[in-house]
Amino acid sequence: QVQLVESGGGLVQAGGSLRLSCAASGSAFGIYAFGWYRQAPGKQREMVGQITSGGSTNYADSVKGRFSISRDNAKKMVYLQMNSLKPEDTAVYYCKSYRSYDRYESWGQGTQVTVSS
C-alpha cells in the first residue's frame, strides 16, 4: 500500500516556473522508482519523466532541458521542477510509484497545471 498526494499545481504565465511535489506514504520508499505523467483534455496520459531508486532520471523529449525530477528519501518526497513553461504543458499532472520486483504501482490523484499565453 503506497499513497501518493500531489501538490503545487496552479495557474502560471508562459515562461514561468512551478514545482510540483509528490508526498508518499508507506514503507521502503527508497526501493521505488517514481514517474511524473500528465494528461491534457482529449489526450492520452503521457510520461513526463522518471526517476529510479538510484536517482537516475529520464524525460520525454518535449520537456528535456526544461523539467527536472528529484527525490528526497528522508522526506519521502518526489519533485518535478518545471521551468520555461509553455501553454502546451497545461494538463493534470500525476505522480506514480513503481516497485520493480513485483511490478506494483500506485497513482496519485493529480494536480492541475494551467499555463496561460
C-alpha atoms as an extended CHARMM CRD file, in Angstrom:
* protein
*
       117  EXT
         1         1  GLN       CA              0.0000000000        0.0000000000        0.0000000000  PROA      1               0.0000000000
         2         2  VAL       CA              1.5000000000        3.2760000000       -1.1950000000  PROA      2               0.0000000000
         3         3  GLN       CA             -0.4400000000        6.5060000000       -1.0630000000  PROA      3               0.0000000000
         4         4  LEU       CA              0.6840000000        9.4510000000       -3.1810000000  PROA      4               0.0000000000
         5         5  VAL       CA             -0.5110000000       13.0360000000       -2.9090000000  PROA      5               0.0000000000
         6         6  GLU       CA              0.4920000000       15.6580000000       -5.4670000000  PROA      6               0.0000000000
         7         7  SER       CA              0.5410000000       19.3680000000       -4.7680000000  PROA      7               0.0000000000
         8         8  GLY       CA              1.9230000000       22.5860000000       -6.2160000000  PROA      8               0.0000000000
         9         9  GLY       CA             -0.1920000000       22.9550000000       -9.3070000000  PROA      9               0.0000000000
        10        10  GLY       CA             -1.8020000000       26.1930000000      -10.3220000000  PROA      10              0.0000000000
        11        11  LEU       CA             -2.0180000000       28.9060000000      -12.9360000000  PROA      11              0.0000000000
        12        12  VAL       CA              1.1800000000       30.3620000000      -14.3500000000  PROA      12              0.0000000000
        13        13  GLN       CA              2.1080000000       32.5140000000      -17.3270000000  PROA      13              0.0000000000
        14        14  ALA       CA              4.1000000000       31.1230000000      -20.2090000000  PROA      14              0.0000000000
        15        15  GLY       CA              7.7830000000       31.2780000000      -19.4020000000  PROA      15              0.0000000000
        16        16  GLY       CA              7.1720000000       30.8750000000      -15.7010000000  PROA      16              0.0000000000
        17        17  SER       CA              8.0260000000       28.0750000000      -13.3170000000  PROA      17              0.0000000000
        18        18  LEU       CA              6.2820000000       25.7070000000      -10.9460000000  PROA      18              0.0000000000
        19        19  ARG       CA              7.4750000000       22.9670000000       -8.6510000000  PROA      19              0.0000000000
        20        20  LEU       CA              5.1910000000       20.0200000000       -8.1110000000  PROA      20              0.0000000000
        21        21  SER       CA              5.5370000000       17.8150000000       -5.0620000000  PROA      21              0.0000000000
        22        22  CYS       CA              4.5670000000       14.2060000000       -4.5200000000  PROA      22              0.0000000000
        23        23  ALA       CA              4.3200000000       13.0510000000       -0.9200000000  PROA      23              0.0000000000
        24        24  ALA       CA              4.4610000000        9.3000000000       -0.4200000000  PROA      24              0.0000000000
        25        25  SER       CA              3.3000000000        7.2270000000        2.4970000000  PROA      25              0.0000000000
        26        26  GLY       CA              4.2250000000        3.6370000000        3.1700000000  PROA      26              0.0000000000
        27        27  SER       CA              7.3930000000        1.7250000000        3.8810000000  PROA      27              0.0000000000
        28        28  ALA       CA             10.5710000000        1.2120000000        1.8640000000  PROA      28              0.0000000000
        29        29  PHE       CA             10.3270000000        4.4850000000       -0.0500000000  PROA      29              0.0000000000
        30        30  GLY       CA             13.8960000000        4.0810000000       -1.2710000000  PROA      30              0.0000000000
        31        31  ILE       CA             13.2590000000        0.9750000000       -3.3560000000  PROA      31              0.0000000000
        32        32  TYR       CA             10.6020000000        2.6300000000       -5.5100000000  PROA      32              0.0000000000
        33        33  ALA       CA             11.0270000000        4.3430000000       -8.8020000000  PROA      33              0.0000000000
        34        34  PHE       CA              8.7510000000        7.2840000000       -9.4900000000  PROA      34              0.0000000000
        35        35  GLY       CA              7.3160000000        8.8310000000      -12.5780000000  PROA      35              0.0000000000
        36        36  TRP       CA              5.5240000000       12.0300000000      -13.4390000000  PROA      36              0.0000000000
        37        37  TYR       CA              2.7780000000       11.8060000000      -16.0190000000  PROA      37              0.0000000000
        38        38  ARG       CA              0.3440000000       14.2840000000      -17.4530000000  PROA      38              0.0000000000
        39        39  GLN       CA             -2.9680000000       14.2060000000      -19.2290000000  PROA      39              0.0000000000
        40        40  ALA       CA             -4.3870000000       17.1100000000      -21.2020000000  PROA      40              0.0000000000
        41        41  PRO       CA             -8.0650000000       17.3390000000      -22.1610000000  PROA      41              0.0000000000
        42        42  GLY       CA             -8.8640000000       14.9900000000      -25.0160000000  PROA      42              0.0000000000
        43        43  LYS       CA             -5.4190000000       13.3990000000      -24.9440000000  PROA      43              0.0000000000
        44        44  GLN       CA             -3.9630000000       10.1840000000      -23.5740000000  PROA      44              0.0000000000
        45        45  ARG       CA             -1.8720000000       10.2030000000      -20.4460000000  PROA      45              0.0000000000
        46        46  GLU       CA              1.8230000000       10.5370000000      -21.2510000000  PROA      46              0.0000000000
        47        47  MET       CA              5.0310000000       10.1300000000      -19.3170000000  PROA      47              0.0000000000
        48        48  VAL       CA              6.8420000000       13.3350000000      -18.4660000000  PROA      48              0.0000000000
        49        49  GLY       CA              9.8240000000       11.8330000000      -16.7050000000  PROA      49              0.0000000000
        50        50  GLN       CA             11.0290000000        9.1440000000      -14.3370000000  PROA      50              0.0000000000
        51        51  ILE       CA             13.4830000000        8.7710000000      -11.5040000000  PROA      51              0.0000000000
        52        52  THR       CA             14.8710000000        5.4380000000      -10.3670000000  PROA      52              0.0000000000
        53        53  SER       CA             15.5770000000        4.2870000000       -6.8460000000  PROA      53              0.0000000000
        54        54  GLY       CA             19.2050000000        5.1910000000       -7.5020000000  PROA      54              0.0000000000
        55        55  GLY       CA             18.3680000000        8.6930000000       -8.6630000000  PROA      55              0.0000000000
        56        56  SER       CA             18.8170000000        8.2920000000      -12.4060000000  PROA      56              0.0000000000
        57        57  THR       CA             16.3620000000       10.3000000000      -14.4820000000  PROA      57              0.0000000000
        58        58  ASN       CA             14.9350000000       10.3450000000      -17.9540000000  PROA      58              0.0000000000
        59        59  TYR       CA             12.4950000000       12.7030000000      -19.6360000000  PROA      59              0.0000000000
        60        60  ALA       CA             10.1680000000       12.9990000000      -22.5460000000  PROA      60              0.0000000000
        61        61  ASP       CA             11.7080000000       14.8740000000      -25.4500000000  PROA      61              0.0000000000
        62        62  SER       CA              9.0990000000       17.6060000000      -25.1100000000  PROA      62              0.0000000000
        63        63  VAL       CA             10.3240000000       18.6170000000      -21.6520000000  PROA      63              0.0000000000
        64        64  LYS       CA             14.0550000000       17.8950000000      -21.8030000000  PROA      64              0.0000000000
        65        65  GLY       CA             16.0460000000       20.8730000000      -20.6730000000  PROA      65              0.0000000000
        66        66  ARG       CA             13.0330000000       22.4740000000      -19.0170000000  PROA      66              0.0000000000
        67        67  PHE       CA             11.8320000000       19.9610000000      -16.4120000000  PROA      67              0.0000000000
        68        68  SER       CA             13.7800000000       18.0820000000      -13.7750000000  PROA      68              0.0000000000
        69        69  ILE       CA             12.8400000000       15.3710000000      -11.2960000000  PROA      69              0.0000000000
        70        70  SER       CA             14.4020000000       14.9060000000       -7.8970000000  PROA      70              0.0000000000
        71        71  ARG       CA             13.7240000000       12.8680000000       -4.7870000000  PROA      71              0.0000000000
        72        72  ASP       CA             14.3290000000       13.2170000000       -1.0840000000  PROA      72              0.0000000000
        73        73  ASN       CA             14.3000000000        9.7950000000        0.5000000000  PROA      73              0.0000000000
        74        74  ALA       CA             14.4550000000       11.1460000000        4.0420000000  PROA      74              0.0000000000
        75        75  LYS       CA             11.3050000000       13.2010000000        3.4660000000  PROA      75              0.0000000000
        76        76  LYS       CA              9.6810000000       10.6010000000        1.2090000000  PROA      76              0.0000000000
        77        77  MET       CA              9.0950000000       13.2680000000       -1.4160000000  PROA      77              0.0000000000
        78        78  VAL       CA              9.4510000000       13.4550000000       -5.1710000000  PROA      78              0.0000000000
        79        79  TYR       CA              9.5670000000       16.7510000000       -7.0340000000  PROA      79              0.0000000000
        80        80  LEU       CA              9.0130000000       17.9540000000      -10.5540000000  PROA      80              0.0000000000
        81        81  GLN       CA             10.6200000000       21.3150000000      -11.2470000000  PROA      81              0.0000000000
        82        82  MET       CA              9.0770000000       22.8760000000      -14.3280000000  PROA      82              0.0000000000
        83        83  ASN       CA             10.7590000000       25.8580000000      -15.9540000000  PROA      83              0.0000000000
        84        84  SER       CA             10.0910000000       27.7890000000      -19.1450000000  PROA      84              0.0000000000
        85        85  LEU       CA              6.5120000000       26.5960000000      -19.1210000000  PROA      85              0.0000000000
        86        86  LYS       CA              4.5170000000       26.6010000000      -22.3220000000  PROA      86              0.0000000000
        87        87  PRO       CA              0.7550000000       26.5710000000      -22.8960000000  PROA      87              0.0000000000
        88        88  GLU       CA              1.0710000000       23.0350000000      -24.2370000000  PROA      88              0.0000000000
        89        89  ASP       CA              2.2650000000       21.9500000000      -20.7920000000  PROA      89              0.0000000000
        90        90  THR       CA             -1.2600000000       22.5280000000      -19.4970000000  PROA      90              0.0000000000
        91        91  ALA       CA             -2.5190000000       19.2410000000      -18.0670000000  PROA      91              0.0000000000
        92        92  VAL       CA             -3.3180000000       17.3300000000      -14.9390000000  PROA      92              0.0000000000
        93        93  TYR       CA             -0.0350000000       16.0220000000      -13.5790000000  PROA      93              0.0000000000
        94        94  TYR       CA              0.1430000000       12.6730000000      -11.7970000000  PROA      94              0.0000000000
        95        95  CYS       CA              2.7700000000       11.0170000000       -9.6590000000  PROA      95              0.0000000000
        96        96  LYS       CA              3.2980000000        7.2580000000       -9.9190000000  PROA      96              0.0000000000
        97        97  SER       CA              5.3530000000        4.8850000000       -7.8060000000  PROA      97              0.0000000000
        98        98  TYR       CA              6.7530000000        1.6350000000       -9.1490000000  PROA      98              0.0000000000
        99        99  ARG       CA              8.2300000000       -1.3810000000       -7.4060000000  PROA      99              0.0000000000
       100       100  SER       CA             10.1240000000       -3.4790000000       -9.8900000000  PROA      100             0.0000000000
       101       101  TYR       CA             10.3180000000       -6.8440000000       -8.1740000000  PROA      101             0.0000000000
       102       102  ASP       CA              6.5710000000       -7.4310000000       -8.3940000000  PROA      102             0.0000000000
       103       103  ARG       CA              5.6530000000       -4.5790000000      -10.7490000000  PROA      103             0.0000000000
       104       104  TYR       CA              3.4680000000       -2.9530000000       -8.1080000000  PROA      104             0.0000000000
       105       105  GLU       CA              2.4450000000        0.5870000000       -8.9210000000  PROA      105             0.0000000000
       106       106  SER       CA              0.3560000000        3.2900000000       -7.3230000000  PROA      106             0.0000000000
       107       107  TRP       CA             -1.0010000000        6.5990000000       -8.6230000000  PROA      107             0.0000000000
       108       108  GLY       CA             -1.7790000000        9.9160000000       -7.0170000000  PROA      108             0.0000000000
       109       109  GLN       CA             -4.9530000000       11.8760000000       -7.6530000000  PROA      109             0.0000000000
       110       110  GLY       CA             -3.3160000000       14.5180000000       -9.8170000000  PROA      110             0.0000000000
       111       111  THR       CA             -2.7970000000       18.2620000000       -9.6630000000  PROA      111             0.0000000000
       112       112  GLN       CA             -3.8430000000       20.7730000000      -12.3100000000  PROA      112             0.0000000000
       113       113  VAL       CA             -1.2480000000       22.8860000000      -14.0950000000  PROA      113             0.0000000000
       114       114  THR       CA             -2.5200000000       25.6390000000      -16.3660000000  PROA      114             0.0000000000
       115       115  VAL       CA             -0.1330000000       27.7510000000      -18.4310000000  PROA      115             0.0000000000
       116       116  SER       CA             -1.5470000000       30.9100000000      -19.9640000000  PROA      116             0.0000000000
       117       117  SER       CA             -0.2300000000       32.7170000000      -23.0310000000  PROA      117             0.0000000000
